[in-house]
């Protein structure tokens, strides 16, 4: 009986042992495989701009192998970029005793230095609260200077409507309605046969459907005090019977605003009713005081003793000047101009001579900064990204392969790519507060690369950012200037590719 029981039990034991072995095989995959899978997934989410998910997979990689440098380093860089300095320090301190890495050690020392000096970067919520009520001056400059012809050539038509003495147009990816109203005050601004505006006419009213494009922070509310601190003038608060809402009326940046608000003067939503009226450029004849700073593309530091020469008209690079001035030790300049268009020639020791087109708007004070590039070494390409106040943070990305097969992925947390022959490319400047520069220099130009721009911060949009990319190809020539296209959408702009030193597949308008 016992023998039969033993014989009957043997198959069961064998089966259980087999199941246990299979289970052990399933749960005991090599740690290296699990680590690699999570690292790969983390990089994929990071490239897609999904940083919280990237952190999750970097943490999963650490669970598989906490002796590797990359997850600690990348998580810290993401936290720092997000303004979470204490979290960045914490993850680097976790690496202590587990990872022997000069990069980890140096980065931790740098972050601790920031903390000790009281320079902790504010987190996104704090930054957005501080910037609440900030106007998108890049968009306002468009409102001030673009005529119907300019809008038509710059943006792609989405839809248009014709009514008696009213033409309304909307452009693709630009959530704004432009109204051209013909009446006794505006005169004959519509073509009698086409009913469209005359080429030189500017909109009589502009309605911004997503007010966050124009004034930051309205999605959570912007107080009257915040608006006053931004420099608005001629403020009136009243009740608008036709729209049955309280409104604020004020002037800013050569435009008249009417914006819905609550009884306390607070703008309470990105869908708030609003009307923006650009003022006619002929109403002010006084000279304009223009001032600003000239900075270096590779350091963002002020350039002292730079010479600025102003000539009347756009792209006027030779001939008599309207006037000239020099920057002081802090890179600052100051000049008085008549309202109109100008070409500014800027030269400084060690920098390439550059030309800039500007419009001196008919306002009392105008701020205009300029970014110039140090003289380029032969066989080098420099890419400089500039933009306006919104979005607050755009990022440059260079991806591809060098001439010797080295993988290249340059962005804010991986600032340099190195091969056996030296530095392939590097991020010289990472700007997070608007305007730029955000600069990448490529030393090995014979590789294959893609240059992209990512909208990192949540505010604004690429299409209204005023973003331009300047590409320097040789020491003695002017840069190629590429303007963000009117059909870009989402958070990424694939600007161009570089193949063996040539710029190809340009996605944008070359404006010079």
VENFENMO-V593398 format. One line per field, one symbol per residue. ss: DSSP state (~ for helix, > for strand, _ for the rest). psi: psi as a letter, one per 20 degrees, with the letter a starting at -180 (. if undefined). A space follows every 50 residues. Layout:
# VENFENMO-V593398
ss=???
psi=???
This chain:
# VENFENMO-V593398
ss=_~~~~~~~~~~~~~~~~~~~~~~~~~~___~~~~~~~~~~~~~~~~~___ ~~~~~~~~~~~~~~____~~~~~~~~~~~~~___~~~~~~~~~~______ _~~~~~~~~~~~~~~~_______~~~~~~~~___>_~~~~~~~~~__~~~ ~~~~__>>>>>>>__>>>>>>__>>>>>>>>________>______>___ ____>>>>__~~~_>______>_~~~~~~___>>>>>>>>____>>>>>> >>__>>>>>>>_____>______>>>>>_________>>>>>>>>>____ _>____>>>>>>__________>>>>_____>>>>>>__>>>>>>>>___ >__>>>>>>>____>>>__>>>_>______>>>>>>_______>>>>>>> >_____>>>>>__>_>>>>__>>>>>>>>________>>>>>_____>>> >>>>>____________>>>>>_______>>>>________>>>>>>>>_ _>>>____>>__
psi=ghgggghhhghggggghgggggghhhilqphhggggghgghghghghijm hhhggghhhhhhhhojjqgggggggghggghijmghhggghhhhipihpo phggghgghghhggghjkkppqrgggghghipjpqnhghhhghhhprggg ghhhqppgrqqprokpppqqqpjnmppppoppahghanipphgijrqqhi pqqhqpoohnhhhhoqiihipprhhgghiikqrlppprpohhjlqqqppr qplkqpqopqraijjppjqijppqppopqpiiipiqqpoprbqprphiij qqoqkqppppqprqkniraqqhrrrqqahjjqrpqpqqpaqqppppqqpj qqpqqppqpnqmrgpppoqqpqpqppqqkqpppppqabhpqhoqqpppqb prhjjpppnpahjniqppahibogqqogpopjkqgaqopppphnijaoqp pqppogriqaqhhjikpqppophrhjqqqpppqprijqrbiqoogrqpol jqprlpnrpoj.
